Amino acid sequence: MVDLISSLPDEIICYILSFLPSQQVVATTVLSKRWNLLWRSVPSLDFDTAIEDFWRRRKTFKKFYSSVYSFLVGRGDQPFYRICLRHICNSSIDITKSIKTHIRTAVSGSDRVQILDLKFHRDIVIPSVVFMFKTLVVLKLEKITVEDISFVDLPLLMILHLKNIISPKKIDLPHLFSGCPNLEVLKVLEVRRQTKGKFIRLPKLVKVSIDKPLLPLEIFKDIEVLKMPIFQPNLNFDFHNLVELQLKVALDWLLVLKVLNHCPRLQNLVIDISKV
């Protein structure tokens, strides 16, 4: 059988490998001498410890994590395209400390990351520098603690997901949005938030998913997809571009009809009937 993959240039192989979890990427080192070092140039770090029996495989995990961490530190100026770290198992003290160091190295040691996807326990504190990562296009944070967000500068960010995020202070969403002028997809779930300033319009926003009606709907008036609980019936504007709407209601069909009157282009409607 002809090995067509090995005949490809290194850049193409690394691009293909970037779609695989890092565990599988590292495993390619056994293929040949050429592959032994090739994995170090893969522009993606995808590390997920969501294993069923964590304690049984704890030694394997620690060994692999140590190798990935050493690899990250030793990469020098080689660019990263994506960093995905999802550590959802119970953490020992040494692993927790290592992850904190790992994250700080990742977000401050490279200026080319476009996708950052992080999910941890709340004892992991993510430095606020992630909100000043000017090359980021996708930022997803879940079940973590972030430092005080005093400055936000994400000029290229298109996708922002925040779920179950804790901060020493409530997250000021108007301040956060002001640093994301090109945002297209927004998801905010289970986040302690406050409103100090005035919400700005996000002209490129297309899709929004929120779990509480704490944001003024007028900033979403031009979006195409909206998922949220039922909102106030006294709307004074129409969603002229809305084509998909997902609502959570408590059998208040009259309110649903009032909402539909403000969605002239609606094509898909999903209703989640909740219990009072």
C-alpha positions as a printed NumPy array, in Angstrom:
array([[  0.   ,   0.   ,   0.   ],
       [  1.393,   3.4  ,  -0.994],
       [  1.901,   5.913,   1.829],
       [  0.45 ,   9.021,   0.198],
       [  0.337,  11.108,   3.382],
       [  4.082,  10.888,   3.998],
       [  4.693,  12.215,   0.49 ],
       [  2.985,  15.498,   1.378],
       [  4.953,  18.575,   2.477],
       [  5.431,  19.068,   6.221],
       [  3.153,  22.12 ,   6.227],
       [  0.232,  20.128,   4.804],
       [  0.735,  17.235,   7.215],
       [  0.861,  19.604,  10.182],
       [ -2.345,  21.24 ,   9.007],
       [ -4.065,  17.852,   8.828],
       [ -2.777,  16.902,  12.283],
       [ -4.077,  20.174,  13.732],
       [ -7.618,  18.755,  13.551],
       [ -6.715,  15.838,  15.863],
       [ -6.508,  15.755,  19.673],
       [ -2.932,  16.229,  20.87 ],
       [ -2.836,  12.689,  22.267],
       [ -3.28 ,  11.306,  18.762],
       [ -0.845,  13.814,  17.278],
       [  1.907,  12.751,  19.69 ],
       [  1.159,   9.088,  18.906],
       [  2.261,   9.64 ,  15.289],
       [  5.886,   9.759,  16.478],
       [  6.035,   5.956,  16.169],
       [  5.418,   6.04 ,  12.404],
       [  8.91 ,   6.958,  11.258],
       [ 11.925,   9.148,  12.044],
       [ 10.383,  11.957,  10.037],
       [  7.238,  11.926,  12.178],
       [  9.265,  11.836,  15.394],
       [  9.711,  15.622,  15.396],
       [  6.944,  16.641,  13.027],
       [  4.308,  16.868,  15.757],
       [  6.219,  19.746,  17.367],
       [  5.283,  21.991,  14.466],
       [  1.546,  21.275,  14.579],
       [ -0.113,  24.697,  15.141],
       [ -2.819,  23.329,  17.436],
       [ -2.842,  22.155,  21.042],
       [ -5.959,  20.147,  21.884],
       [ -5.801,  18.592,  25.331],
       [ -8.872,  17.03 ,  26.966],
       [ -8.779,  15.003,  30.203],
       [-12.459,  14.067,  30.162],
       [-11.778,  10.41 ,  30.822],
       [-14.191,   8.128,  32.63 ],
       [-11.776,   6.573,  35.115],
       [ -9.417,   9.413,  35.929],
       [ -7.738,   7.869,  38.968],
       [ -6.956,   4.608,  37.161],
       [ -5.218,   6.543,  34.379],
       [ -3.766,   9.323,  36.531],
       [ -0.131,   8.312,  35.958],
       [ -0.674,   8.205,  32.203],
       [ -2.308,  11.61 ,  32.293],
       [  0.499,  13.187,  34.323],
       [  3.153,  11.767,  32.022],
       [  1.394,  13.02 ,  28.916],
       [  0.65 ,  16.426,  30.429],
       [  4.306,  16.826,  31.352],
       [  5.368,  16.114,  27.759],
       [  2.805,  18.557,  26.308],
       [  3.839,  21.255,  28.778],
       [  7.528,  20.83 ,  27.93 ],
       [  6.648,  20.94 ,  24.244],
       [  4.701,  24.19 ,  24.654],
       [  7.497,  25.923,  26.554],
       [ 10.123,  24.728,  24.091],
       [  8.349,  25.858,  20.909],
       [  9.991,  29.27 ,  20.856],
       [  8.473,  31.6  ,  18.261],
       [  6.594,  28.955,  16.301],
       [  2.994,  30.129,  15.901],
       [ -0.04 ,  28.552,  17.505],
       [ -3.339,  28.656,  15.704],
       [ -5.54 ,  26.985,  18.324],
       [ -5.281,  26.149,  22.023],
       [ -8.003,  23.929,  23.462],
       [ -7.542,  22.814,  27.069],
       [-10.484,  21.118,  28.734],
       [ -9.551,  19.77 ,  32.151],
       [-12.79 ,  18.593,  33.777],
       [-11.483,  15.92 ,  36.14 ],
       [-10.712,  16.357,  39.818],
       [ -7.318,  18.025,  40.113],
       [ -4.454,  17.259,  42.421],
       [ -2.465,  20.202,  43.772],
       [  0.557,  19.65 ,  41.531],
       [ -1.566,  19.354,  38.369],
       [ -3.514,  22.505,  39.288],
       [ -0.306,  24.512,  39.705],
       [  1.02 ,  23.16 ,  36.424],
       [ -2.143,  24.155,  34.557],
       [ -1.955,  27.714,  35.896],
       [  1.63 ,  28.028,  34.692],
       [  0.676,  26.398,  31.406],
       [ -2.124,  28.886,  30.699],
       [ -0.041,  31.921,  31.549],
       [  2.709,  30.682,  29.245],
       [  0.237,  30.013,  26.442],
       [ -1.542,  33.368,  26.477],
       [  1.51 ,  35.53 ,  27.088],
       [  4.153,  33.619,  25.165],
       [  2.479,  33.574,  21.753],
       [  0.896,  36.449,  19.868],
       [ -0.642,  34.476,  17.015],
       [ -3.325,  32.327,  18.66 ],
       [ -6.678,  32.694,  16.928],
       [ -8.762,  30.128,  18.846],
       [ -8.685,  29.801,  22.626],
       [-11.036,  27.242,  24.23 ],
       [-10.643,  26.704,  27.996],
       [-12.692,  24.71 ,  30.49 ],
       [-11.508,  24.036,  34.052],
       [-12.508,  23.873,  37.676],
       [-13.003,  27.213,  39.398],
       [ -9.752,  26.904,  41.339],
       [ -7.944,  27.635,  38.071],
       [ -7.56 ,  31.41 ,  37.652],
       [ -7.215,  32.577,  34.061],
       [ -5.154,  35.777,  33.729],
       [ -6.968,  38.801,  32.348],
       [ -4.426,  38.971,  29.512],
       [ -6.715,  36.641,  27.517],
       [ -8.953,  39.678,  26.988],
       [ -6.071,  41.573,  25.374],
       [ -5.171,  38.879,  22.849],
       [ -5.412,  40.935,  19.68 ],
       [ -5.213,  37.984,  17.276],
       [ -8.079,  36.018,  18.852],
       [-10.968,  35.153,  16.553],
       [-12.683,  32.627,  18.867],
       [-12.734,  32.8  ,  22.682],
       [-14.595,  30.157,  24.715],
       [-14.367,  30.101,  28.523],
       [-16.316,  27.681,  30.722],
       [-16.315,  26.841,  34.444],
       [-13.314,  28.949,  35.315],
       [-12.333,  32.018,  37.315],
       [-10.991,  35.036,  35.444],
       [ -9.013,  37.89 ,  36.904],
       [-10.56 ,  41.328,  37.08 ],
       [-11.27 ,  42.435,  33.512],
       [-10.023,  45.989,  33.578],
       [ -9.11 ,  46.246,  29.896],
       [-10.528,  44.491,  26.831],
       [ -8.933,  44.686,  23.399],
       [-10.136,  41.939,  21.048],
       [-10.356,  43.684,  17.665],
       [-10.612,  40.486,  15.586],
       [-12.871,  38.458,  17.868],
       [-15.863,  36.983,  16.036],
       [-17.093,  34.277,  18.462],
       [-17.394,  34.738,  22.244],
       [-18.738,  32.037,  24.59 ],
       [-18.867,  32.634,  28.351],
       [-20.449,  29.971,  30.531],
       [-20.408,  29.658,  34.313],
       [-17.618,  32.194,  34.691],
       [-16.583,  33.632,  38.059],
       [-14.643,  36.846,  38.598],
       [-13.612,  38.774,  41.756],
       [-15.987,  41.43 ,  40.453],
       [-19.098,  41.004,  38.365],
       [-18.301,  41.114,  34.684],
       [-19.197,  44.472,  33.166],
       [-20.742,  43.379,  29.881],
       [-20.93 ,  46.854,  28.258],
       [-17.226,  47.258,  28.96 ],
       [-16.513,  43.771,  27.604],
       [-18.523,  44.272,  24.405],
       [-16.86 ,  47.619,  23.743],
       [-13.587,  45.785,  23.161],
       [-15.127,  43.353,  20.629],
       [-16.245,  45.535,  17.689],
       [-16.359,  42.649,  15.18 ],
       [-18.318,  40.167,  17.283],
       [-20.647,  37.927,  15.25 ],
       [-21.628,  35.094,  17.628],
       [-22.314,  35.649,  21.33 ],
       [-23.219,  33.175,  24.082],
       [-23.511,  34.285,  27.723],
       [-24.781,  31.667,  30.198],
       [-24.611,  31.515,  34.004],
       [-22.424,  34.586,  34.3  ],
       [-22.467,  37.07 ,  37.178],
       [-22.724,  40.329,  35.356],
       [-23.428,  43.973,  35.899],
       [-24.143,  47.042,  33.799],
       [-22.118,  50.153,  34.533],
       [-21.915,  51.838,  31.159],
       [-24.147,  52.072,  28.131],
       [-24.352,  49.106,  25.788],
       [-22.926,  49.786,  22.38 ],
       [-24.377,  48.455,  19.151],
       [-22.589,  45.461,  17.692],
       [-23.218,  45.929,  13.965],
       [-21.78 ,  42.566,  12.87 ],
       [-23.6  ,  40.45 ,  15.463],
       [-25.532,  37.6  ,  13.839],
       [-26.262,  34.954,  16.497],
       [-26.992,  35.39 ,  20.225],
       [-27.714,  32.922,  23.034],
       [-28.401,  34.199,  26.554],
       [-30.077,  32.617,  29.567],
       [-31.437,  35.735,  31.277],
       [-33.123,  38.805,  29.812],
       [-30.638,  41.188,  31.447],
       [-29.343,  42.667,  28.224],
       [-31.258,  45.339,  26.32 ],
       [-32.835,  43.645,  23.33 ],
       [-32.337,  46.697,  21.179],
       [-28.641,  45.891,  20.777],
       [-29.763,  42.62 ,  19.136],
       [-32.346,  44.104,  16.793],
       [-30.342,  43.293,  13.652],
       [-29.333,  39.697,  14.443],
       [-30.503,  36.609,  12.532],
       [-30.606,  33.944,  15.291],
       [-31.731,  34.496,  18.874],
       [-32.   ,  32.014,  21.745],
       [-33.227,  33.269,  25.12 ],
       [-36.042,  33.111,  27.698],
       [-39.238,  34.924,  26.852],
       [-38.778,  38.666,  26.861],
       [-40.905,  41.722,  27.538],
       [-44.02 ,  42.009,  25.354],
       [-43.86 ,  45.789,  24.937],
       [-41.323,  45.925,  22.157],
       [-41.017,  49.226,  20.317],
       [-38.979,  47.87 ,  17.41 ],
       [-38.931,  44.904,  15.024],
       [-36.323,  42.199,  14.438],
       [-36.167,  42.765,  10.697],
       [-33.383,  40.235,  10.073],
       [-34.383,  37.517,  12.529],
       [-34.893,  34.143,  10.805],
       [-34.567,  31.761,  13.787],
       [-35.962,  32.214,  17.295],
       [-35.762,  29.893,  20.306],
       [-37.859,  30.812,  23.338],
       [-38.471,  29.34 ,  26.763],
       [-42.002,  30.052,  27.911],
       [-44.46 ,  29.025,  30.591],
       [-47.567,  28.46 ,  28.448],
       [-47.987,  32.191,  27.811],
       [-49.012,  31.826,  24.195],
       [-50.415,  35.348,  23.991],
       [-46.971,  36.694,  24.776],
       [-45.464,  34.45 ,  22.117],
       [-47.874,  35.849,  19.537],
       [-46.944,  39.401,  20.506],
       [-43.285,  38.573,  20.029],
       [-43.94 ,  36.987,  16.632],
       [-45.577,  40.208,  15.457],
       [-42.134,  41.821,  15.689],
       [-40.374,  39.141,  13.618],
       [-41.564,  39.65 ,  10.023],
       [-38.899,  37.408,   8.41 ],
       [-38.966,  34.553,  10.908],
       [-38.546,  31.082,   9.37 ],
       [-37.77 ,  28.772,  12.316],
       [-39.411,  28.9  ,  15.73 ],
       [-38.437,  26.62 ,  18.637],
       [-40.421,  26.807,  21.877],
       [-39.239,  25.22 ,  25.119],
       [-42.226,  24.916,  27.459],
       [-40.989,  25.318,  31.033],
       [-42.757,  24.521,  34.293],
       [-43.673,  27.418,  36.548]])
